[in-house]
């Protein structure tokens, strides 16, 4: 009987420790979501608002995880089977949602790339004066020109300078350098590929964190079930 009590205490300690790690993971997600949203904001004109919305979802999940970790700690500390049951159920639901979201993003990744390309071409064709500074900043930062390549500017109805590109396309930027569109003077590669590579590197880190978080969630669900089982048994003995 003493061994069993010690075993239950050990499981409870592990669950409380797990929830401390879980709480830290939630805070990490909130920070990561905020940083990602800030990084993606500069590309919204080229990519649309989808990436920022994903970052907001990450923040919301982080807040939910932080709240759930407190629920799990309190439930384990007080042997409250209702709180433990709610904690375990919500944890499993979050895990299922994360897996489903990951599968959907993987399946539709090519469509996302196509959407970015179409949005970027639309921005360049229309060349909204309000976006000039953002476009110049992106082309200068990634050493690129146009959406797919520099010829997008030659086809732009909003860009009024015929047979030229913005000065931000130049390898050495100076006034009116965009009129010389030789290979040695301007960048010929498009910005979509550069933005895609940049975002993929960010997404790899996000995916790695999500995989680690998923393992933590599985561990938490198992520990939650064990503590819940012992709490139900203990409650049954007390009622007798």
ABEGO torsion letter per residue (X at the ends): XAAAAAAAAAAAAAAAAAAAAAAAAAAAAAAAAAAAAAAAAAAAAAAEAAAAAAAAAAAAAAAAAAAAAAAAAAAAAAGBAAAAAAAAAAAAAAAAAAAAAAAAAAAAAAAAAAAAAAAAAAAAAAGBAAAAAAAAAAAAAAGBBEAABAAAAAABAABABBGBBBAAABABBBBGAAABABAAABBABBAAAAAAAAAAAAAAAAAAAAAAAAAAAAAAAAAAAAAAAAAAAAAAAAAX
